[in-house]
């Protein structure tokens, strides 16, 4: 009997040793990550000196000219926006009429930029193996912008086909297998059925700019007044769209919304943040919050300052990233605020920072 007990005890000890030494617990197999925010610096218009600054969100350090560092060559265009899809970064260069395609972790170029059928690209959305990039096209009349389109790009072959969209195609979002497209001069959203490429339209009160989707799947679009399409202040702000019916279901007035309609949504999708701006030539800027469930805007500004140029929310902790551009040629700033508007950090960026794109890099 004692012999049997000894055998059982030996088996248990050996099993414990094997379990404790399993590969799952090997320190060499524990993955580590870097969390960064790529700061898109538009640069000086016409100079072709856009760049990327990289902010390490945990070490709280920032490095400049990340594209040049990664590729040993200066960037030669102005960057309108950046998007990361399936670990690939896409830079829409509206002054260089191209799309640069980079490895999202290293920012090294993946072949030559896409050009030729790209004229003044703006914003990017993708599903499956296809991307949709809003493009202004050749502009002969800024009040009409008759040549704008969506560049439909096969992500494997990089071939482009065009879908005409009048009025200066702007922000884009894909919901329910439909592409919703904002405008630069028209008070309507273009909706493209991605299965048929058929188009339909949604009339809105102001000029539609940017989109976010809330937790219930509804689309929020910022609506603004433009010089070429003036809209009364009591008719701009946000409109809420049911993407199943393509109907406007609610509106939230924000008379002080900036003319670019820059918005971002919190990770839990309960709060939308919007950039407010004083009418030109004023330089006062603000950040307001909107309660998604109540469809109410905050009674006062969460953040106030001068010359805010971009707005994004860190999905890891809900910090508010505000990009500041003092003028068209000087270095800008990244101001980081807590979700209740307390300034946490300030960092220098490149010229005319406009966007923060968050990404987690596996080491």
Kinemage of the C-alpha trace (Angstrom):
@kinemage 1
@onewidth
@group {chain A} dominant
@subgroup {mainchain}
@vectorlist {calphas} color= white
{ca unk a 1} P 0.000 0.000 0.000
{ca unk a 2} L 2.816 2.398 0.857
{ca unk a 3} L 4.473 1.561 -2.452
{ca unk a 4} L 1.324 2.504 -4.342
{ca unk a 5} L 1.130 5.810 -2.451
{ca unk a 6} L 4.749 6.522 -3.328
{ca unk a 7} L 4.094 5.858 -7.028
{ca unk a 8} L 1.038 8.155 -7.067
{ca unk a 9} L 2.984 10.909 -5.264
{ca unk a 10} L 5.833 10.607 -7.767
{ca unk a 11} L 3.415 10.925 -10.702
{ca unk a 12} L 1.836 14.027 -9.161
{ca unk a 13} L 5.231 15.662 -8.602
{ca unk a 14} L 6.355 14.916 -12.170
{ca unk a 15} L 3.039 16.235 -13.550
{ca unk a 16} L 3.397 19.415 -11.523
{ca unk a 17} L 6.903 19.938 -12.847
{ca unk a 18} L 5.730 19.540 -16.446
{ca unk a 19} L 2.795 21.894 -15.943
{ca unk a 20} L 4.872 24.582 -14.217
{ca unk a 21} L 7.445 24.408 -17.023
{ca unk a 22} L 4.907 24.579 -19.851
{ca unk a 23} L 5.597 26.834 -22.830
{ca unk a 24} L 2.688 29.070 -21.863
{ca unk a 25} L 4.628 30.322 -18.863
{ca unk a 26} L 7.977 30.660 -20.584
{ca unk a 27} L 9.028 34.338 -20.244
{ca unk a 28} L 10.420 34.174 -23.776
{ca unk a 29} L 6.898 33.544 -25.107
{ca unk a 30} L 5.228 36.436 -23.314
{ca unk a 31} L 4.374 39.011 -25.957
{ca unk a 32} L 5.181 42.664 -25.444
{ca unk a 33} L 3.631 45.617 -27.189
{ca unk a 34} L 4.262 49.268 -27.883
{ca unk a 35} L 1.233 51.524 -27.986
{ca unk a 36} L 1.689 54.575 -30.153
{ca unk a 37} L -0.229 57.482 -31.572
{ca unk a 38} L 0.892 58.472 -35.039
{ca unk a 39} L 0.507 62.232 -35.338
{ca unk a 40} L -0.267 63.278 -38.910
{ca unk a 41} L 1.424 66.573 -39.762
{ca unk a 42} L -0.074 68.088 -42.897
{ca unk a 43} L 2.938 70.353 -43.391
{ca unk a 44} L 3.070 73.600 -45.333
{ca unk a 45} L 0.644 73.616 -48.255
{ca unk a 46} L 2.458 73.337 -51.575
{ca unk a 47} L 5.795 72.623 -49.940
{ca unk a 48} L 5.304 68.870 -49.798
{ca unk a 49} L 6.754 68.512 -46.318
{ca unk a 50} L 4.099 66.510 -44.528
{ca unk a 51} L 5.386 64.020 -41.973
{ca unk a 52} L 4.505 61.638 -39.135
{ca unk a 53} L 5.417 62.160 -35.483
{ca unk a 54} L 5.275 59.061 -33.272
{ca unk a 55} L 4.085 59.440 -29.687
{ca unk a 56} L 4.662 56.523 -27.309
{ca unk a 57} L 1.513 56.625 -25.187
{ca unk a 58} L 3.083 54.688 -22.270
{ca unk a 59} L 6.569 56.206 -22.161
{ca unk a 60} L 5.069 59.629 -22.996
{ca unk a 61} L 7.837 60.415 -25.473
{ca unk a 62} L 7.557 61.718 -29.025
{ca unk a 63} L 9.841 61.378 -32.043
{ca unk a 64} L 9.728 63.455 -35.218
{ca unk a 65} L 10.024 62.665 -38.933
{ca unk a 66} L 9.136 59.023 -38.468
{ca unk a 67} L 8.563 58.423 -42.197
{ca unk a 68} L 11.999 59.809 -43.073
{ca unk a 69} L 13.622 57.753 -40.316
{ca unk a 70} L 11.956 54.554 -41.559
{ca unk a 71} L 12.632 55.091 -45.262
{ca unk a 72} L 15.841 57.174 -45.344
{ca unk a 73} L 14.132 59.686 -47.605
{ca unk a 74} L 12.068 62.792 -46.948
{ca unk a 75} L 8.318 62.687 -47.473
{ca unk a 76} L 7.385 64.813 -50.480
{ca unk a 77} L 3.705 65.623 -50.155
{ca unk a 78} L 1.063 67.040 -47.806
{ca unk a 79} L -0.883 64.448 -45.819
{ca unk a 80} L -4.627 64.997 -45.555
{ca unk a 81} L -5.359 61.893 -43.449
{ca unk a 82} L -4.035 58.520 -42.342
{ca unk a 83} L -5.874 55.228 -41.886
{ca unk a 84} L -4.678 51.831 -40.643
{ca unk a 85} L -6.415 48.728 -41.974
{ca unk a 86} L -5.197 45.141 -41.453
{ca unk a 87} L -1.826 46.378 -40.154
{ca unk a 88} L -1.211 48.515 -43.227
{ca unk a 89} L -1.109 52.317 -43.055
{ca unk a 90} L -2.505 54.454 -45.855
{ca unk a 91} L -1.528 58.109 -46.245
{ca unk a 92} L -3.890 60.229 -48.340
{ca unk a 93} L -1.756 62.983 -49.859
{ca unk a 94} L -4.086 65.560 -51.314
{ca unk a 95} L -1.357 67.920 -52.523
{ca unk a 96} L 0.733 65.115 -54.032
{ca unk a 97} L -2.221 63.276 -55.615
{ca unk a 98} L -1.151 59.884 -54.291
{ca unk a 99} L -1.706 57.291 -51.589
{ca unk a 100} L 1.404 56.069 -49.784
{ca unk a 101} L 1.116 52.531 -48.402
{ca unk a 102} L 3.249 51.664 -45.369
{ca unk a 103} L 3.829 48.889 -42.891
{ca unk a 104} L 1.844 50.118 -39.889
{ca unk a 105} L 4.419 48.925 -37.354
{ca unk a 106} L 7.564 50.267 -39.009
{ca unk a 107} L 6.216 52.955 -41.395
{ca unk a 108} L 8.403 51.490 -44.146
{ca unk a 109} L 6.947 51.957 -47.624
{ca unk a 110} L 5.355 48.866 -49.161
{ca unk a 111} L 6.170 49.539 -52.793
{ca unk a 112} L 5.462 52.657 -54.795
{ca unk a 113} L 2.599 55.029 -53.934
{ca unk a 114} L -0.720 54.626 -55.734
{ca unk a 115} L -1.174 57.531 -58.148
{ca unk a 116} L -2.549 58.232 -61.606
{ca unk a 117} L -6.257 57.823 -60.835
{ca unk a 118} L -5.944 59.697 -57.528
{ca unk a 119} L -6.604 63.440 -57.463
{ca unk a 120} L -6.851 65.252 -54.122
{ca unk a 121} L -7.607 62.213 -51.925
{ca unk a 122} L -9.267 62.964 -48.587
{ca unk a 123} L -10.468 60.057 -46.414
{ca unk a 124} L -10.363 56.245 -46.372
{ca unk a 125} L -12.732 53.420 -45.435
{ca unk a 126} L -12.380 49.720 -46.224
{ca unk a 127} L -14.137 46.395 -45.996
{ca unk a 128} L -12.873 42.998 -47.099
{ca unk a 129} L -10.262 43.482 -49.801
{ca unk a 130} L -11.590 46.821 -51.061
{ca unk a 131} L -10.903 50.397 -49.972
{ca unk a 132} L -12.981 53.474 -50.739
{ca unk a 133} L -11.167 56.818 -50.799
{ca unk a 134} L -13.001 60.114 -51.146
{ca unk a 135} L -11.349 62.374 -53.746
{ca unk a 136} L -12.076 65.964 -54.698
{ca unk a 137} L -10.786 65.444 -58.220
{ca unk a 138} L -9.891 68.362 -60.467
{ca unk a 139} L -11.531 71.531 -59.130
{ca unk a 140} L -12.579 74.167 -61.658
{ca unk a 141} L -15.266 75.778 -59.504
{ca unk a 142} L -14.927 75.498 -55.713
{ca unk a 143} L -18.625 76.256 -55.222
{ca unk a 144} L -19.640 73.228 -57.308
{ca unk a 145} L -16.760 70.703 -57.203
{ca unk a 146} L -18.285 68.738 -60.030
{ca unk a 147} L -15.445 66.255 -60.574
{ca unk a 148} L -15.253 64.578 -57.161
{ca unk a 149} L -15.502 60.828 -56.819
{ca unk a 150} L -14.850 57.742 -54.712
{ca unk a 151} L -11.715 55.831 -55.701
{ca unk a 152} L -12.579 52.143 -55.279
{ca unk a 153} L -9.252 50.361 -54.774
{ca unk a 154} L -8.539 46.632 -54.898
{ca unk a 155} L -6.108 46.199 -52.001
{ca unk a 156} L -4.288 43.310 -53.694
{ca unk a 157} L -3.728 44.750 -57.159
{ca unk a 158} L -4.025 48.461 -56.186
{ca unk a 159} L -6.193 49.012 -59.266
{ca unk a 160} L -8.653 51.921 -59.110
{ca unk a 161} L -12.172 52.354 -60.436
{ca unk a 162} L -14.101 55.583 -59.961
{ca unk a 163} L -17.604 56.151 -58.618
{ca unk a 164} L -18.806 59.682 -59.308
{ca unk a 165} L -19.897 61.703 -56.256
{ca unk a 166} L -20.854 65.327 -56.807
{ca unk a 167} L -20.086 68.199 -54.480
{ca unk a 168} L -16.627 67.393 -53.168
{ca unk a 169} L -16.564 63.938 -51.550
{ca unk a 170} L -15.501 64.272 -47.911
{ca unk a 171} L -15.749 61.985 -44.838
{ca unk a 172} L -16.643 58.304 -45.366
{ca unk a 173} L -17.979 55.424 -43.268
{ca unk a 174} L -19.128 51.881 -44.082
{ca unk a 175} L -22.202 50.509 -42.277
{ca unk a 176} L -24.567 47.716 -43.359
{ca unk a 177} L -22.632 47.152 -46.590
{ca unk a 178} L -23.239 50.753 -47.593
{ca unk a 179} L -20.764 53.587 -47.993
{ca unk a 180} L -21.917 56.928 -46.605
{ca unk a 181} L -20.098 59.923 -48.113
{ca unk a 182} L -20.032 63.499 -46.865
{ca unk a 183} L -19.808 66.593 -49.026
{ca unk a 184} L -17.924 69.886 -49.256
{ca unk a 185} L -20.648 72.088 -50.729
{ca unk a 186} L -23.937 70.139 -50.812
{ca unk a 187} L -26.496 69.545 -48.075
{ca unk a 188} L -26.820 65.846 -48.755
{ca unk a 189} L -25.092 62.550 -48.016
{ca unk a 190} L -24.368 60.179 -50.878
{ca unk a 191} L -25.068 56.524 -50.070
{ca unk a 192} L -23.451 53.857 -52.253
{ca unk a 193} L -24.672 50.255 -52.113
{ca unk a 194} L -21.419 48.286 -52.111
{ca unk a 195} L -23.017 45.276 -53.775
{ca unk a 196} L -24.443 47.153 -56.750
{ca unk a 197} L -22.656 50.546 -56.705
{ca unk a 198} L -26.121 52.134 -56.934
{ca unk a 199} L -26.354 55.585 -55.348
{ca unk a 200} L -29.029 57.227 -53.232
{ca unk a 201} L -29.089 60.414 -51.159
{ca unk a 202} L -30.010 61.620 -47.685
{ca unk a 203} L -30.965 65.278 -47.323
{ca unk a 204} L -29.514 66.956 -44.218
{ca unk a 205} L -29.816 70.459 -42.783
{ca unk a 206} L -26.161 71.461 -43.160
{ca unk a 207} L -23.114 70.419 -45.173
{ca unk a 208} L -22.182 66.874 -43.996
{ca unk a 209} L -18.528 66.398 -43.049
{ca unk a 210} L -17.489 63.488 -40.812
{ca unk a 211} L -19.123 60.322 -39.460
{ca unk a 212} L -19.015 58.091 -36.382
{ca unk a 213} L -21.156 55.082 -35.462
{ca unk a 214} L -22.634 54.743 -31.975
{ca unk a 215} L -23.181 51.561 -29.931
{ca unk a 216} L -26.633 51.001 -31.420
{ca unk a 217} L -25.303 51.139 -34.960
{ca unk a 218} L -26.700 54.574 -35.703
{ca unk a 219} L -24.584 56.981 -37.739
{ca unk a 220} L -23.816 60.461 -36.459
{ca unk a 221} L -22.731 63.019 -39.029
{ca unk a 222} L -21.393 66.493 -38.339
{ca unk a 223} L -23.125 69.212 -40.356
{ca unk a 224} L -21.613 72.656 -40.867
{ca unk a 225} L -21.930 75.941 -42.660
{ca unk a 226} L -19.522 76.676 -45.516
{ca unk a 227} L -18.593 79.896 -47.282
{ca unk a 228} L -20.041 78.549 -50.530
{ca unk a 229} L -23.053 76.991 -48.759
{ca unk a 230} L -24.078 79.174 -45.801
{ca unk a 231} L -26.368 77.513 -43.263
{ca unk a 232} L -28.107 79.216 -40.278
{ca unk a 233} L -26.412 78.464 -36.955
{ca unk a 234} L -29.553 76.836 -35.548
{ca unk a 235} L -29.429 74.182 -38.289
{ca unk a 236} L -25.863 72.888 -37.888
{ca unk a 237} L -24.269 70.420 -35.470
{ca unk a 238} L -25.164 66.734 -35.759
{ca unk a 239} L -27.770 64.575 -37.421
{ca unk a 240} L -28.440 60.957 -36.486
{ca unk a 241} L -29.149 58.469 -39.275
{ca unk a 242} L -30.664 55.004 -39.175
{ca unk a 243} L -28.450 53.134 -41.677
{ca unk a 244} L -31.121 50.514 -42.308
{ca unk a 245} L -33.670 53.035 -43.532
{ca unk a 246} L -31.315 55.887 -44.541
{ca unk a 247} L -33.561 58.237 -42.578
{ca unk a 248} L -32.580 61.093 -40.265
{ca unk a 249} L -34.001 60.251 -36.845
{ca unk a 250} L -32.690 63.082 -34.660
{ca unk a 251} L -30.579 66.226 -34.651
{ca unk a 252} L -28.411 68.019 -32.096
{ca unk a 253} L -27.680 71.708 -32.596
{ca unk a 254} L -24.107 72.915 -32.111
{ca unk a 255} L -23.983 76.473 -33.482
{ca unk a 256} L -20.256 76.804 -32.776
{ca unk a 257} L -19.096 73.688 -34.624
{ca unk a 258} L -15.951 74.210 -36.718
{ca unk a 259} L -16.291 74.321 -40.478
{ca unk a 260} L -14.380 71.033 -40.863
{ca unk a 261} L -16.847 69.222 -38.622
{ca unk a 262} L -14.133 67.268 -36.788
{ca unk a 263} L -15.606 64.699 -34.384
{ca unk a 264} L -14.500 61.590 -32.495
{ca unk a 265} L -16.314 59.048 -30.318
{ca unk a 266} L -15.341 57.522 -26.974
{ca unk a 267} L -14.347 53.827 -26.770
{ca unk a 268} L -17.642 52.913 -25.092
{ca unk a 269} L -19.468 54.867 -27.823
{ca unk a 270} L -21.452 56.824 -25.242
{ca unk a 271} L -19.875 60.234 -25.881
{ca unk a 272} L -19.031 62.161 -29.016
{ca unk a 273} L -16.459 64.952 -28.914
{ca unk a 274} L -16.595 67.808 -31.403
{ca unk a 275} L -14.257 70.626 -32.316
{ca unk a 276} L -15.736 74.108 -32.135
{ca unk a 277} L -14.203 77.129 -33.820
{ca unk a 278} L -14.821 80.843 -33.883
{ca unk a 279} L -15.718 82.230 -37.307
{ca unk a 280} L -12.768 83.528 -39.365
{ca unk a 281} L -10.690 85.565 -38.663
{ca unk a 282} L -11.158 84.532 -35.026
{ca unk a 283} L -8.824 81.886 -33.590
{ca unk a 284} L -10.678 80.745 -30.446
{ca unk a 285} L -11.408 77.021 -30.440
{ca unk a 286} L -13.203 74.576 -28.156
{ca unk a 287} L -14.041 70.946 -27.531
{ca unk a 288} L -17.636 70.068 -26.629
{ca unk a 289} L -19.072 66.689 -25.678
{ca unk a 290} L -22.357 65.117 -26.727
{ca unk a 291} L -24.281 62.530 -24.692
{ca unk a 292} L -25.220 59.877 -27.269
{ca unk a 293} L -28.135 58.383 -25.323
{ca unk a 294} L -29.690 61.726 -24.366
{ca unk a 295} L -28.724 63.383 -27.658
{ca unk a 296} L -27.658 66.466 -25.739
{ca unk a 297} L -24.586 68.646 -26.093
{ca unk a 298} L -22.694 69.832 -23.014
{ca unk a 299} L -23.832 73.187 -21.648
{ca unk a 300} L -20.295 74.560 -21.881
{ca unk a 301} L -16.977 73.760 -23.496
{ca unk a 302} L -14.989 70.894 -22.020
{ca unk a 303} L -11.737 72.401 -23.353
{ca unk a 304} L -10.947 75.900 -24.617
{ca unk a 305} L -7.897 77.250 -26.409
{ca unk a 306} L -6.531 78.762 -29.604
{ca unk a 307} L -6.073 77.277 -33.060
{ca unk a 308} L -7.116 73.690 -32.384
{ca unk a 309} L -6.579 71.835 -35.658
{ca unk a 310} L -7.468 68.215 -34.924
{ca unk a 311} L -9.249 65.988 -32.399
{ca unk a 312} L -9.055 62.252 -31.624
{ca unk a 313} L -9.761 59.992 -28.637
{ca unk a 314} L -7.296 57.398 -27.312
{ca unk a 315} L -9.321 54.143 -27.337
{ca unk a 316} L -7.231 52.693 -24.493
{ca unk a 317} L -8.044 55.288 -21.840
{ca unk a 318} L -10.429 57.898 -23.299
{ca unk a 319} L -7.793 60.660 -23.208
{ca unk a 320} L -8.557 63.517 -25.579
{ca unk a 321} L -5.823 64.317 -28.102
{ca unk a 322} L -6.043 67.887 -29.400
{ca unk a 323} L -3.729 68.984 -32.209
{ca unk a 324} L -2.749 72.657 -32.209
{ca unk a 325} L -1.412 74.581 -35.209
{ca unk a 326} L -0.209 78.096 -34.287
{ca unk a 327} L 0.351 79.007 -37.952
{ca unk a 328} L 0.946 77.412 -41.342
{ca unk a 329} L 4.720 77.010 -41.033
{ca unk a 330} L 5.692 76.580 -37.364
{ca unk a 331} L 5.845 73.355 -35.366
{ca unk a 332} L 2.532 72.415 -33.826
{ca unk a 333} L 1.575 70.816 -30.523
{ca unk a 334} L -0.097 67.704 -29.207
{ca unk a 335} L -2.142 68.544 -26.112
{ca unk a 336} L -3.448 65.550 -24.162
{ca unk a 337} L -6.419 65.996 -21.828
{ca unk a 338} L -8.265 63.637 -19.512
{ca unk a 339} L -11.847 62.784 -20.409
{ca unk a 340} L -13.027 65.576 -18.090
{ca unk a 341} L -10.835 68.186 -19.756
{ca unk a 342} L -7.760 68.360 -17.486
{ca unk a 343} L -4.518 69.038 -19.373
{ca unk a 344} L -2.137 66.106 -18.856
{ca unk a 345} L 0.685 66.708 -21.315
{ca unk a 346} L 2.009 68.905 -24.131
{ca unk a 347} L 4.369 67.730 -26.868
{ca unk a 348} L 5.850 69.392 -29.943
{ca unk a 349} L 4.887 68.010 -33.364
{ca unk a 350} L 5.579 68.836 -36.988
{ca unk a 351} L 3.886 71.641 -38.915
{ca unk a 352} L 0.071 71.723 -39.032
{ca unk a 353} L -0.791 68.544 -37.082
{ca unk a 354} L -4.299 67.393 -37.979
{ca unk a 355} L -4.860 63.825 -36.765
{ca unk a 356} L -3.829 61.201 -34.208
{ca unk a 357} L -4.024 57.536 -35.281
{ca unk a 358} L -3.654 54.927 -32.541
{ca unk a 359} L -1.909 51.608 -33.096
{ca unk a 360} L -0.494 48.750 -31.014
{ca unk a 361} L 2.806 47.306 -32.230
{ca unk a 362} L 3.838 43.784 -31.245
{ca unk a 363} L 7.535 43.736 -30.356
